[in-house]
Amino acid sequence: MMTIETRATRSPLVIEADGTFDVPAAERVVRALQQAAGLAVRVDLTQVRDFHDFGLAVLARALASRRQVEVRGLRTHQIRLLRYLGVDAVAEPSRAGDDHDA
């Protein structure tokens, strides 16, 4: 089960997630992004233990239409996938050596 928490700090608004990042989890993050329309947002995925590519595709669609979003906690594979989908709002990989390039 994934939990989503939204923290309103000074700036940016932080959306934190943990657990498995699948399509339902991505949809919850997208809803949180929609509620934060017009605000600078940081999506913190550093505590996510398992990423599903389809979940990232759902997130990519939402991120493509926003400018003030930073995503943290992705591995090299997830960053590459988002860039293939036209999204370049991510910080560098947070888990060195785990790039899933089998």
Phi and psi restraints in degrees (value plus and minus 20) as a CYANA .aco file:
   2 MET   PHI    -120.5   -80.5
   2 MET   PSI     121.2   161.2
   3 THR   PHI    -131.9   -91.9
   3 THR   PSI     125.1   165.1
   4 ILE   PHI    -141.9  -101.9
   4 ILE   PSI     111.2   151.2
   5 GLU   PHI    -150.2  -110.2
   5 GLU   PSI     114.6   154.6
   6 THR   PHI    -131.2   -91.2
   6 THR   PSI     104.6   144.6
   7 ARG   PHI    -135.1   -95.1
   7 ARG   PSI     106.5   146.5
   8 ALA   PHI    -115.1   -75.1
   8 ALA   PSI      76.2   116.2
   9 THR   PHI    -115.6   -75.6
   9 THR   PSI    -188.7  -148.7
  10 ARG   PHI     -74.4   -34.4
  10 ARG   PSI     -86.1   -46.1
  11 SER   PHI    -189.7  -149.7
  11 SER   PSI     116.6   156.6
  12 PRO   PHI    -104.2   -64.2
  12 PRO   PSI     150.9   190.9
  13 LEU   PHI     -88.1   -48.1
  13 LEU   PSI     116.4   156.4
  14 VAL   PHI    -131.3   -91.3
  14 VAL   PSI     106.6   146.6
  15 ILE   PHI    -129.5   -89.5
  15 ILE   PSI      94.3   134.3
  16 GLU   PHI    -126.6   -86.6
  16 GLU   PSI     122.5   162.5
  17 ALA   PHI    -156.3  -116.3
  17 ALA   PSI     133.8   173.8
  18 ASP   PHI    -164.1  -124.1
  18 ASP   PSI     155.3   195.3
  19 GLY   PHI      65.6   105.6
  19 GLY   PSI    -156.0  -116.0
  20 THR   PHI    -122.3   -82.3
  20 THR   PSI     108.5   148.5
  21 PHE   PHI    -117.2   -77.2
  21 PHE   PSI      70.3   110.3
  22 ASP   PHI    -131.7   -91.7
  22 ASP   PSI    -189.2  -149.2
  23 VAL   PHI     -81.6   -41.6
  23 VAL   PSI     -67.9   -27.9
  24 PRO   PHI     -80.2   -40.2
  24 PRO   PSI     -59.1   -19.1
  25 ALA   PHI     -85.4   -45.4
  25 ALA   PSI     -61.8   -21.8
  26 ALA   PHI     -82.9   -42.9
  26 ALA   PSI     -59.5   -19.5
  27 GLU   PHI     -83.2   -43.2
  27 GLU   PSI     -55.3   -15.3
  28 ARG   PHI     -87.0   -47.0
  28 ARG   PSI     -60.4   -20.4
  29 VAL   PHI     -84.1   -44.1
  29 VAL   PSI     -61.7   -21.7
  30 VAL   PHI     -81.1   -41.1
  30 VAL   PSI     -62.1   -22.1
  31 ARG   PHI     -82.3   -42.3
  31 ARG   PSI     -60.1   -20.1
  32 ALA   PHI     -84.7   -44.7
  32 ALA   PSI     -58.2   -18.2
  33 LEU   PHI     -84.5   -44.5
  33 LEU   PSI     -59.6   -19.6
  34 GLN   PHI     -84.7   -44.7
  34 GLN   PSI     -57.2   -17.2
  35 GLN   PHI     -89.8   -49.8
  35 GLN   PSI     -41.3    -1.3
  36 ALA   PHI    -119.7   -79.7
  36 ALA   PSI       4.9    44.9
  37 ALA   PHI     -73.4   -33.4
  37 ALA   PSI     112.4   152.4
  38 GLY   PHI      66.8   106.8
  38 GLY   PSI     -27.7    12.3
  39 LEU   PHI    -122.3   -82.3
  39 LEU   PSI     132.7   172.7
  40 ALA   PHI     -91.5   -51.5
  40 ALA   PSI     114.6   154.6
  41 VAL   PHI    -153.0  -113.0
  41 VAL   PSI     122.5   162.5
  42 ARG   PHI    -137.3   -97.3
  42 ARG   PSI     102.8   142.8
  43 VAL   PHI    -116.9   -76.9
  43 VAL   PSI      93.5   133.5
  44 ASP   PHI    -121.9   -81.9
  44 ASP   PSI      88.3   128.3
  45 LEU   PHI    -130.3   -90.3
  45 LEU   PSI       1.2    41.2
  46 THR   PHI     -84.7   -44.7
  46 THR   PSI     -43.5    -3.5
  47 GLN   PHI    -116.3   -76.3
  47 GLN   PSI     -16.8    23.2
  48 VAL   PHI     -93.6   -53.6
  48 VAL   PSI     111.3   151.3
  49 ARG   PHI    -119.6   -79.6
  49 ARG   PSI     -39.0     1.0
  50 ASP   PHI    -165.6  -125.6
  50 ASP   PSI     103.8   143.8
  51 PHE   PHI    -127.2   -87.2
  51 PHE   PSI     112.3   152.3
  52 HIS   PHI    -122.2   -82.2
  52 HIS   PSI     114.0   154.0
  53 ASP   PHI     -79.9   -39.9
  53 ASP   PSI     -56.6   -16.6
  54 PHE   PHI     -85.3   -45.3
  54 PHE   PSI     -55.0   -15.0
  55 GLY   PHI     -82.7   -42.7
  55 GLY   PSI     -61.0   -21.0
  56 LEU   PHI     -86.0   -46.0
  56 LEU   PSI     -54.1   -14.1
  57 ALA   PHI     -84.7   -44.7
  57 ALA   PSI     -60.0   -20.0
  58 VAL   PHI     -83.3   -43.3
  58 VAL   PSI     -64.4   -24.4
  59 LEU   PHI     -83.5   -43.5
  59 LEU   PSI     -60.4   -20.4
  60 ALA   PHI     -80.2   -40.2
  60 ALA   PSI     -61.5   -21.5
  61 ARG   PHI     -79.7   -39.7
  61 ARG   PSI     -62.1   -22.1
  62 ALA   PHI     -90.5   -50.5
  62 ALA   PSI     -58.1   -18.1
  63 LEU   PHI     -92.0   -52.0
  63 LEU   PSI     -48.8    -8.8
  64 ALA   PHI     -82.2   -42.2
  64 ALA   PSI     -46.7    -6.7
  65 SER   PHI    -115.9   -75.9
  65 SER   PSI     -16.9    23.1
  66 ARG   PHI    -139.1   -99.1
  66 ARG   PSI     130.2   170.2
  67 ARG   PHI    -129.9   -89.9
  67 ARG   PSI     -50.8   -10.8
  68 GLN   PHI    -120.2   -80.2
  68 GLN   PSI      34.1    74.1
  69 VAL   PHI    -151.3  -111.3
  69 VAL   PSI     112.4   152.4
  70 GLU   PHI    -138.2   -98.2
  70 GLU   PSI     116.2   156.2
  71 VAL   PHI    -134.2   -94.2
  71 VAL   PSI     110.6   150.6
  72 ARG   PHI    -142.5  -102.5
  72 ARG   PSI     133.7   173.7
  73 GLY   PHI      76.6   116.6
  73 GLY   PSI     -10.0    30.0
  74 LEU   PHI    -109.6   -69.6
  74 LEU   PSI     131.7   171.7
  75 ARG   PHI    -109.9   -69.9
  75 ARG   PSI     152.3   192.3
  76 THR   PHI     -76.4   -36.4
  76 THR   PSI     -62.4   -22.4
  77 HIS   PHI     -80.3   -40.3
  77 HIS   PSI     -65.4   -25.4
  78 GLN   PHI     -87.9   -47.9
  78 GLN   PSI     -58.5   -18.5
  79 ILE   PHI     -82.5   -42.5
  79 ILE   PSI     -65.4   -25.4
  80 ARG   PHI     -81.7   -41.7
  80 ARG   PSI     -63.8   -23.8
  81 LEU   PHI     -81.3   -41.3
  81 LEU   PSI     -65.6   -25.6
  82 LEU   PHI     -82.7   -42.7
  82 LEU   PSI     -58.8   -18.8
  83 ARG   PHI     -86.4   -46.4
  83 ARG   PSI     -57.4   -17.4
  84 TYR   PHI     -80.8   -40.8
  84 TYR   PSI     -52.5   -12.5
  85 LEU   PHI    -108.0   -68.0
  85 LEU   PSI     -12.4    27.6
  86 GLY   PHI      69.7   109.7
  86 GLY   PSI      -4.9    35.1
  87 VAL   PHI    -132.6   -92.6
  87 VAL   PSI     107.0   147.0
  88 ASP   PHI    -149.4  -109.4
  88 ASP   PSI      29.2    69.2
  89 ALA   PHI    -129.5   -89.5
  89 ALA   PSI       4.9    44.9
  90 VAL   PHI    -130.9   -90.9
  90 VAL   PSI     128.0   168.0
  91 ALA   PHI     -99.8   -59.8
  91 ALA   PSI     152.9   192.9
  92 GLU   PHI     -84.1   -44.1
  92 GLU   PSI     140.8   180.8
  93 PRO   PHI     -76.7   -36.7
  93 PRO   PSI     119.8   159.8
  94 SER   PHI    -117.3   -77.3
  94 SER   PSI     -33.1     6.9
  95 ARG   PHI    -142.7  -102.7
  95 ARG   PSI      67.4   107.4
  96 ALA   PHI     -78.8   -38.8
  96 ALA   PSI     120.1   160.1
  97 GLY   PHI      64.5   104.5
  97 GLY   PSI     -20.2    19.8
  98 ASP   PHI    -136.2   -96.2
  98 ASP   PSI      50.4    90.4
  99 ASP   PHI    -127.3   -87.3
  99 ASP   PSI     -18.4    21.6
 100 HIS   PHI      33.9    73.9
 100 HIS   PSI      22.2    62.2
 101 ASP   PHI    -117.5   -77.5
 101 ASP   PSI      28.1    68.1
